[in-house]
Amino acid sequence: MNEFQCRVPKILFGSGRFQSLGSIASEWGDRAFLALDPYIDASELAGSLLEGLGKSSITAVRFSKID
């Protein structure tokens, strides 16, 4: 197995905190992988998350095929 490093990001709680996702994520790089359950993926929240990441010039890959 190849070696890798995993950094644990900040965990923030509160109403509307997802709106700051783009600025927080940009501290880590310019790409993101979103693993969403099918319910969240179908909701407006997923679109808002992707929009926020895009405004911070972050390319996001969306995965929701979770059983």
C-alpha positions in Angstrom: 0.0 0.0 0.0 1.2 3.5 -0.8 1.8 5.8 2.0 -0.6 8.7 2.5 -1.4 11.5 4.9 -4.8 12.5 6.1 -5.4 15.9 7.7 -8.5 16.3 9.9 -10.3 19.5 9.0 -12.2 21.8 11.3 -15.5 20.6 12.5 -17.9 23.5 12.9 -21.5 23.5 14.2 -24.3 26.1 13.9 -27.1 27.3 11.7 -25.9 28.1 8.2 -22.3 27.0 8.7 -22.3 25.2 5.4 -22.3 28.6 3.7 -18.7 29.1 4.8 -17.6 25.8 3.4 -15.9 27.3 0.3 -13.7 29.7 2.2 -12.8 27.0 4.8 -12.1 24.4 2.1 -9.9 26.8 0.1 -7.4 26.7 3.0 -6.9 23.0 2.1 -6.6 23.2 -1.7 -8.7 23.7 -4.8 -10.5 20.3 -5.1 -13.1 18.6 -3.0 -14.8 15.2 -2.9 -18.4 15.2 -1.5 -19.9 11.9 -0.3 -23.6 12.5 0.1 -26.4 10.2 1.0 -29.1 10.1 -1.7 -31.5 12.2 0.4 -29.1 15.1 0.9 -27.9 14.8 -2.8 -31.5 15.3 -3.9 -32.0 18.3 -1.6 -31.3 22.0 -2.2 -28.5 21.7 0.3 -26.2 19.7 -2.1 -26.6 22.4 -4.8 -25.9 25.1 -2.2 -22.7 23.3 -1.1 -21.5 22.9 -4.7 -22.3 26.6 -5.5 -20.4 27.7 -2.4 -17.4 25.6 -3.4 -17.5 27.0 -6.9 -17.5 30.6 -5.7 -14.2 29.8 -4.0 -12.8 28.3 -7.2 -12.9 24.8 -5.8 -13.6 21.9 -8.2 -15.9 19.4 -6.5 -16.7 15.8 -7.3 -20.0 14.6 -6.1 -20.7 11.0 -5.1 -24.1 9.7 -3.8 -24.4 6.1 -4.8 -24.3 5.0 -1.2 -26.4 2.0 -0.1 
